[in-house]
Amino acid sequence: MITKEEEAVFENELQKLTTECRECLDTSLKKKIEDDALWLQAIIFSTSGRKP
């Protein structure tokens, strides 16, 4: 279980990754960013009980 503070940090990082992904022109790097964002999103939603 993660704390509310950790969840807030993860959500902030997810927003940063989403923005970075939108601005990225390198296809292979964009895929890695998308993978990281999906992993982080899974962590946030699995521990908070919310739906994506």
PDB file of N, CA, C and O in Angstrom:
ATOM      1  N   MET A   1       0.844  -1.185   0.000  1.00  0.00           N
ATOM      2  CA  MET A   1       0.000   0.000   0.000  1.00  0.00           C
ATOM      3  C   MET A   1       0.885   1.242   0.000  1.00  0.00           C
ATOM      4  O   MET A   1       1.885   1.303   0.715  1.00  0.00           O
ATOM      5  N   ILE A   2       0.512   2.218  -0.798  1.00  0.00           N
ATOM      6  CA  ILE A   2       1.268   3.467  -0.825  1.00  0.00           C
ATOM      7  C   ILE A   2       0.500   4.544  -0.071  1.00  0.00           C
ATOM      8  O   ILE A   2      -0.725   4.498   0.042  1.00  0.00           O
ATOM      9  N   THR A   3       1.241   5.500   0.434  1.00  0.00           N
ATOM     10  CA  THR A   3       0.611   6.597   1.172  1.00  0.00           C
ATOM     11  C   THR A   3       0.008   7.595   0.187  1.00  0.00           C
ATOM     12  O   THR A   3       0.297   7.557  -1.009  1.00  0.00           O
ATOM     13  N   LYS A   4      -0.824   8.479   0.701  1.00  0.00           N
ATOM     14  CA  LYS A   4      -1.423   9.527  -0.134  1.00  0.00           C
ATOM     15  C   LYS A   4      -0.338  10.433  -0.718  1.00  0.00           C
ATOM     16  O   LYS A   4      -0.446  10.890  -1.856  1.00  0.00           O
ATOM     17  N   GLU A   5       0.708  10.686   0.074  1.00  0.00           N
ATOM     18  CA  GLU A   5       1.803  11.532  -0.403  1.00  0.00           C
ATOM     19  C   GLU A   5       2.536  10.864  -1.566  1.00  0.00           C
ATOM     20  O   GLU A   5       2.862  11.512  -2.560  1.00  0.00           O
ATOM     21  N   GLU A   6       2.792   9.559  -1.429  1.00  0.00           N
ATOM     22  CA  GLU A   6       3.450   8.820  -2.505  1.00  0.00           C
ATOM     23  C   GLU A   6       2.568   8.789  -3.748  1.00  0.00           C
ATOM     24  O   GLU A   6       3.053   8.942  -4.869  1.00  0.00           O
ATOM     25  N   GLU A   7       1.285   8.591  -3.541  1.00  0.00           N
ATOM     26  CA  GLU A   7       0.351   8.573  -4.662  1.00  0.00           C
ATOM     27  C   GLU A   7       0.370   9.911  -5.396  1.00  0.00           C
ATOM     28  O   GLU A   7       0.335   9.944  -6.626  1.00  0.00           O
ATOM     29  N   ALA A   8       0.424  11.007  -4.653  1.00  0.00           N
ATOM     30  CA  ALA A   8       0.474  12.337  -5.264  1.00  0.00           C
ATOM     31  C   ALA A   8       1.755  12.510  -6.086  1.00  0.00           C
ATOM     32  O   ALA A   8       1.726  13.082  -7.175  1.00  0.00           O
ATOM     33  N   VAL A   9       2.868  12.017  -5.561  1.00  0.00           N
ATOM     34  CA  VAL A   9       4.138  12.094  -6.298  1.00  0.00           C
ATOM     35  C   VAL A   9       4.049  11.262  -7.574  1.00  0.00           C
ATOM     36  O   VAL A   9       4.472  11.712  -8.638  1.00  0.00           O
ATOM     37  N   PHE A  10       3.505  10.056  -7.474  1.00  0.00           N
ATOM     38  CA  PHE A  10       3.371   9.189  -8.645  1.00  0.00           C
ATOM     39  C   PHE A  10       2.477   9.834  -9.702  1.00  0.00           C
ATOM     40  O   PHE A  10       2.785   9.779 -10.893  1.00  0.00           O
ATOM     41  N   GLU A  11       1.376  10.442  -9.274  1.00  0.00           N
ATOM     42  CA  GLU A  11       0.475  11.093 -10.222  1.00  0.00           C
ATOM     43  C   GLU A  11       1.162  12.274 -10.902  1.00  0.00           C
ATOM     44  O   GLU A  11       0.965  12.509 -12.094  1.00  0.00           O
ATOM     45  N   ASN A  12       1.960  13.008 -10.150  1.00  0.00           N
ATOM     46  CA  ASN A  12       2.714  14.120 -10.728  1.00  0.00           C
ATOM     47  C   ASN A  12       3.715  13.606 -11.763  1.00  0.00           C
ATOM     48  O   ASN A  12       3.858  14.189 -12.838  1.00  0.00           O
ATOM     49  N   GLU A  13       4.396  12.529 -11.439  1.00  0.00           N
ATOM     50  CA  GLU A  13       5.351  11.940 -12.381  1.00  0.00           C
ATOM     51  C   GLU A  13       4.640  11.407 -13.622  1.00  0.00           C
ATOM     52  O   GLU A  13       5.167  11.501 -14.731  1.00  0.00           O
ATOM     53  N   LEU A  14       3.450  10.851 -13.436  1.00  0.00           N
ATOM     54  CA  LEU A  14       2.672  10.362 -14.570  1.00  0.00           C
ATOM     55  C   LEU A  14       2.307  11.515 -15.499  1.00  0.00           C
ATOM     56  O   LEU A  14       2.362  11.366 -16.720  1.00  0.00           O
ATOM     57  N   GLN A  15       1.940  12.648 -14.942  1.00  0.00           N
ATOM     58  CA  GLN A  15       1.642  13.828 -15.763  1.00  0.00           C
ATOM     59  C   GLN A  15       2.876  14.267 -16.542  1.00  0.00           C
ATOM     60  O   GLN A  15       2.779  14.611 -17.720  1.00  0.00           O
ATOM     61  N   LYS A  16       4.030  14.256 -15.890  1.00  0.00           N
ATOM     62  CA  LYS A  16       5.274  14.637 -16.564  1.00  0.00           C
ATOM     63  C   LYS A  16       5.585  13.679 -17.716  1.00  0.00           C
ATOM     64  O   LYS A  16       5.968  14.107 -18.805  1.00  0.00           O
ATOM     65  N   LEU A  17       5.417  12.377 -17.461  1.00  0.00           N
ATOM     66  CA  LEU A  17       5.675  11.389 -18.511  1.00  0.00           C
ATOM     67  C   LEU A  17       4.719  11.567 -19.685  1.00  0.00           C
ATOM     68  O   LEU A  17       5.123  11.449 -20.841  1.00  0.00           O
ATOM     69  N   THR A  18       3.466  11.847 -19.390  1.00  0.00           N
ATOM     70  CA  THR A  18       2.468  12.045 -20.438  1.00  0.00           C
ATOM     71  C   THR A  18       2.837  13.240 -21.311  1.00  0.00           C
ATOM     72  O   THR A  18       2.758  13.169 -22.538  1.00  0.00           O
ATOM     73  N   THR A  19       3.235  14.325 -20.682  1.00  0.00           N
ATOM     74  CA  THR A  19       3.653  15.518 -21.421  1.00  0.00           C
ATOM     75  C   THR A  19       4.902  15.230 -22.248  1.00  0.00           C
ATOM     76  O   THR A  19       4.982  15.604 -23.417  1.00  0.00           O
ATOM     77  N   GLU A  20       5.872  14.564 -21.632  1.00  0.00           N
ATOM     78  CA  GLU A  20       7.112  14.221 -22.327  1.00  0.00           C
ATOM     79  C   GLU A  20       6.828  13.333 -23.533  1.00  0.00           C
ATOM     80  O   GLU A  20       7.441  13.500 -24.588  1.00  0.00           O
ATOM     81  N   CYS A  21       5.916  12.406 -23.383  1.00  0.00           N
ATOM     82  CA  CYS A  21       5.563  11.488 -24.463  1.00  0.00           C
ATOM     83  C   CYS A  21       4.936  12.244 -25.635  1.00  0.00           C
ATOM     84  O   CYS A  21       5.249  11.975 -26.795  1.00  0.00           O
ATOM     85  N   ARG A  22       4.062  13.179 -25.328  1.00  0.00           N
ATOM     86  CA  ARG A  22       3.406  13.965 -26.379  1.00  0.00           C
ATOM     87  C   ARG A  22       4.417  14.784 -27.183  1.00  0.00           C
ATOM     88  O   ARG A  22       4.255  14.971 -28.389  1.00  0.00           O
ATOM     89  N   GLU A  23       5.453  15.266 -26.511  1.00  0.00           N
ATOM     90  CA  GLU A  23       6.433  16.140 -27.150  1.00  0.00           C
ATOM     91  C   GLU A  23       7.584  15.384 -27.809  1.00  0.00           C
ATOM     92  O   GLU A  23       8.363  15.972 -28.558  1.00  0.00           O
ATOM     93  N   CYS A  24       7.693  14.096 -27.536  1.00  0.00           N
ATOM     94  CA  CYS A  24       8.823  13.301 -28.025  1.00  0.00           C
ATOM     95  C   CYS A  24       8.657  12.967 -29.510  1.00  0.00           C
ATOM     96  O   CYS A  24       7.586  12.551 -29.950  1.00  0.00           O
ATOM     97  N   LEU A  25       9.729  13.155 -30.264  1.00  0.00           N
ATOM     98  CA  LEU A  25       9.713  12.853 -31.691  1.00  0.00           C
ATOM     99  C   LEU A  25      10.395  11.526 -32.015  1.00  0.00           C
ATOM    100  O   LEU A  25      10.188  10.975 -33.096  1.00  0.00           O
ATOM    101  N   ASP A  26      11.196  11.014 -31.103  1.00  0.00           N
ATOM    102  CA  ASP A  26      11.919   9.755 -31.289  1.00  0.00           C
ATOM    103  C   ASP A  26      10.982   8.589 -30.971  1.00  0.00           C
ATOM    104  O   ASP A  26      10.551   8.430 -29.829  1.00  0.00           O
ATOM    105  N   THR A  27      10.671   7.786 -31.969  1.00  0.00           N
ATOM    106  CA  THR A  27       9.699   6.706 -31.820  1.00  0.00           C
ATOM    107  C   THR A  27      10.095   5.686 -30.758  1.00  0.00           C
ATOM    108  O   THR A  27       9.259   5.275 -29.954  1.00  0.00           O
ATOM    109  N   SER A  28      11.350   5.278 -30.746  1.00  0.00           N
ATOM    110  CA  SER A  28      11.763   4.260 -29.774  1.00  0.00           C
ATOM    111  C   SER A  28      11.748   4.824 -28.352  1.00  0.00           C
ATOM    112  O   SER A  28      11.367   4.128 -27.411  1.00  0.00           O
ATOM    113  N   LEU A  29      12.157   6.063 -28.199  1.00  0.00           N
ATOM    114  CA  LEU A  29      12.117   6.695 -26.881  1.00  0.00           C
ATOM    115  C   LEU A  29      10.675   6.906 -26.433  1.00  0.00           C
ATOM    116  O   LEU A  29      10.350   6.727 -25.259  1.00  0.00           O
ATOM    117  N   LYS A  30       9.817   7.287 -27.370  1.00  0.00           N
ATOM    118  CA  LYS A  30       8.398   7.493 -27.058  1.00  0.00           C
ATOM    119  C   LYS A  30       7.775   6.198 -26.540  1.00  0.00           C
ATOM    120  O   LYS A  30       6.980   6.223 -25.601  1.00  0.00           O
ATOM    121  N   LYS A  31       8.132   5.072 -27.145  1.00  0.00           N
ATOM    122  CA  LYS A  31       7.610   3.771 -26.711  1.00  0.00           C
ATOM    123  C   LYS A  31       8.050   3.465 -25.283  1.00  0.00           C
ATOM    124  O   LYS A  31       7.262   2.956 -24.486  1.00  0.00           O
ATOM    125  N   LYS A  32       9.305   3.772 -24.956  1.00  0.00           N
ATOM    126  CA  LYS A  32       9.802   3.535 -23.598  1.00  0.00           C
ATOM    127  C   LYS A  32       9.076   4.423 -22.592  1.00  0.00           C
ATOM    128  O   LYS A  32       8.754   3.986 -21.486  1.00  0.00           O
ATOM    129  N   ILE A  33       8.823   5.662 -22.979  1.00  0.00           N
ATOM    130  CA  ILE A  33       8.097   6.580 -22.098  1.00  0.00           C
ATOM    131  C   ILE A  33       6.670   6.075 -21.887  1.00  0.00           C
ATOM    132  O   ILE A  33       6.157   6.098 -20.768  1.00  0.00           O
ATOM    133  N   GLU A  34       6.031   5.617 -22.969  1.00  0.00           N
ATOM    134  CA  GLU A  34       4.674   5.065 -22.861  1.00  0.00           C
ATOM    135  C   GLU A  34       4.650   3.857 -21.931  1.00  0.00           C
ATOM    136  O   GLU A  34       3.743   3.722 -21.109  1.00  0.00           O
ATOM    137  N   ASP A  35       5.637   2.984 -22.057  1.00  0.00           N
ATOM    138  CA  ASP A  35       5.719   1.802 -21.193  1.00  0.00           C
ATOM    139  C   ASP A  35       5.861   2.208 -19.723  1.00  0.00           C
ATOM    140  O   ASP A  35       5.209   1.642 -18.845  1.00  0.00           O
ATOM    141  N   ASP A  36       6.720   3.192 -19.472  1.00  0.00           N
ATOM    142  CA  ASP A  36       6.903   3.684 -18.100  1.00  0.00           C
ATOM    143  C   ASP A  36       5.610   4.289 -17.558  1.00  0.00           C
ATOM    144  O   ASP A  36       5.253   4.070 -16.400  1.00  0.00           O
ATOM    145  N   ALA A  37       4.916   5.047 -18.397  1.00  0.00           N
ATOM    146  CA  ALA A  37       3.668   5.679 -17.976  1.00  0.00           C
ATOM    147  C   ALA A  37       2.604   4.623 -17.669  1.00  0.00           C
ATOM    148  O   ALA A  37       1.872   4.745 -16.686  1.00  0.00           O
ATOM    149  N   LEU A  38       2.521   3.601 -18.497  1.00  0.00           N
ATOM    150  CA  LEU A  38       1.549   2.528 -18.258  1.00  0.00           C
ATOM    151  C   LEU A  38       1.857   1.777 -16.970  1.00  0.00           C
ATOM    152  O   LEU A  38       0.948   1.439 -16.211  1.00  0.00           O
ATOM    153  N   TRP A  39       3.137   1.517 -16.722  1.00  0.00           N
ATOM    154  CA  TRP A  39       3.543   0.838 -15.494  1.00  0.00           C
ATOM    155  C   TRP A  39       3.180   1.682 -14.281  1.00  0.00           C
ATOM    156  O   TRP A  39       2.616   1.174 -13.312  1.00  0.00           O
ATOM    157  N   LEU A  40       3.501   2.967 -14.334  1.00  0.00           N
ATOM    158  CA  LEU A  40       3.207   3.859 -13.218  1.00  0.00           C
ATOM    159  C   LEU A  40       1.700   3.985 -13.006  1.00  0.00           C
ATOM    160  O   LEU A  40       1.230   4.002 -11.868  1.00  0.00           O
ATOM    161  N   GLN A  41       0.953   4.072 -14.089  1.00  0.00           N
ATOM    162  CA  GLN A  41      -0.504   4.147 -13.996  1.00  0.00           C
ATOM    163  C   GLN A  41      -1.060   2.880 -13.341  1.00  0.00           C
ATOM    164  O   GLN A  41      -1.971   2.961 -12.517  1.00  0.00           O
ATOM    165  N   ALA A  42      -0.530   1.730 -13.694  1.00  0.00           N
ATOM    166  CA  ALA A  42      -0.984   0.475 -13.095  1.00  0.00           C
ATOM    167  C   ALA A  42      -0.728   0.466 -11.593  1.00  0.00           C
ATOM    168  O   ALA A  42      -1.569   0.003 -10.822  1.00  0.00           O
ATOM    169  N   ILE A  43       0.424   0.972 -11.175  1.00  0.00           N
ATOM    170  CA  ILE A  43       0.747   1.045  -9.746  1.00  0.00           C
ATOM    171  C   ILE A  43      -0.233   1.958  -9.025  1.00  0.00           C
ATOM    172  O   ILE A  43      -0.765   1.599  -7.974  1.00  0.00           O
ATOM    173  N   ILE A  44      -0.468   3.126  -9.584  1.00  0.00           N
ATOM    174  CA  ILE A  44      -1.363   4.102  -8.948  1.00  0.00           C
ATOM    175  C   ILE A  44      -2.759   3.520  -8.787  1.00  0.00           C
ATOM    176  O   ILE A  44      -3.341   3.581  -7.705  1.00  0.00           O
ATOM    177  N   PHE A  45      -3.293   2.957  -9.859  1.00  0.00           N
ATOM    178  CA  PHE A  45      -4.672   2.492  -9.811  1.00  0.00           C
ATOM    179  C   PHE A  45      -4.842   1.184  -9.054  1.00  0.00           C
ATOM    180  O   PHE A  45      -5.907   0.937  -8.490  1.00  0.00           O
ATOM    181  N   SER A  46      -3.814   0.343  -9.030  1.00  0.00           N
ATOM    182  CA  SER A  46      -3.939  -0.914  -8.289  1.00  0.00           C
ATOM    183  C   SER A  46      -3.894  -0.683  -6.783  1.00  0.00           C
ATOM    184  O   SER A  46      -4.508  -1.430  -6.022  1.00  0.00           O
ATOM    185  N   THR A  47      -3.178   0.337  -6.355  1.00  0.00           N
ATOM    186  CA  THR A  47      -3.063   0.595  -4.919  1.00  0.00           C
ATOM    187  C   THR A  47      -4.134   1.530  -4.390  1.00  0.00           C
ATOM    188  O   THR A  47      -4.424   1.526  -3.194  1.00  0.00           O
ATOM    189  N   SER A  48      -4.724   2.332  -5.265  1.00  0.00           N
ATOM    190  CA  SER A  48      -5.721   3.297  -4.799  1.00  0.00           C
ATOM    191  C   SER A  48      -7.144   2.758  -4.924  1.00  0.00           C
ATOM    192  O   SER A  48      -8.069   3.282  -4.303  1.00  0.00           O
ATOM    193  N   GLY A  49      -7.313   1.714  -5.726  1.00  0.00           N
ATOM    194  CA  GLY A  49      -8.646   1.162  -5.921  1.00  0.00           C
ATOM    195  C   GLY A  49      -9.465   1.914  -6.954  1.00  0.00           C
ATOM    196  O   GLY A  49     -10.616   1.565  -7.216  1.00  0.00           O
ATOM    197  N   ARG A  50      -8.868   2.957  -7.548  1.00  0.00           N
ATOM    198  CA  ARG A  50      -9.569   3.727  -8.580  1.00  0.00           C
ATOM    199  C   ARG A  50      -9.430   3.029  -9.918  1.00  0.00           C
ATOM    200  O   ARG A  50      -8.570   2.167 -10.097  1.00  0.00           O
ATOM    201  N   LYS A  51     -10.275   3.406 -10.844  1.00  0.00           N
ATOM    202  CA  LYS A  51     -10.213   2.884 -12.204  1.00  0.00           C
ATOM    203  C   LYS A  51      -9.503   3.905 -13.090  1.00  0.00           C
ATOM    204  O   LYS A  51      -9.672   5.111 -12.905  1.00  0.00           O
ATOM    205  N   PRO A  52      -8.695   3.422 -14.068  1.00  0.00           N
ATOM    206  CA  PRO A  52      -7.994   4.354 -14.978  1.00  0.00           C
ATOM    207  C   PRO A  52      -8.952   5.111 -15.868  1.00  0.00           C
ATOM    208  O   PRO A  52      -8.523   5.928 -16.683  1.00  0.00           O
TER     209      PRO A  52
END
